[in-house]
Amino acid sequence: MRTGLVIYSSSISRLTEFYCHVFGFEVFEKDESYALLMAGDVELVLLETEISKKAFSLDKARDDTPIKPTFFVDAPLERIGQKIEEKGGAVYPPKNWDFGGRQVCDAYDCEGNIFQLRIGKNA
């Protein structure tokens, strides 16, 4: 089964750079209002609308979002955390825990969208 996720954005170019740099997504299609990114069996669609350009605060994580995407990575937390910070996001320090044999922590992207990292076990 393929999986997809749609994230509304205030800056398509900034969010595209973030997800390509941190998780290795590749741009499949893009124009001024959307980007279709792909990595393996996952499609990530970034949409920029008039409402999303005005609605998002870039200075903090948006804790009130009722959904949290999860990315499975097979890289040390320190390395993935550095990539996240290089593009304007952050890992919640130092809160991480074990779940299902993986190290788990929450982070947020350059627009404050919260996501979870599950690290190890060959992703």
Disulfide bonds with the S-S distance in Angstrom:
none
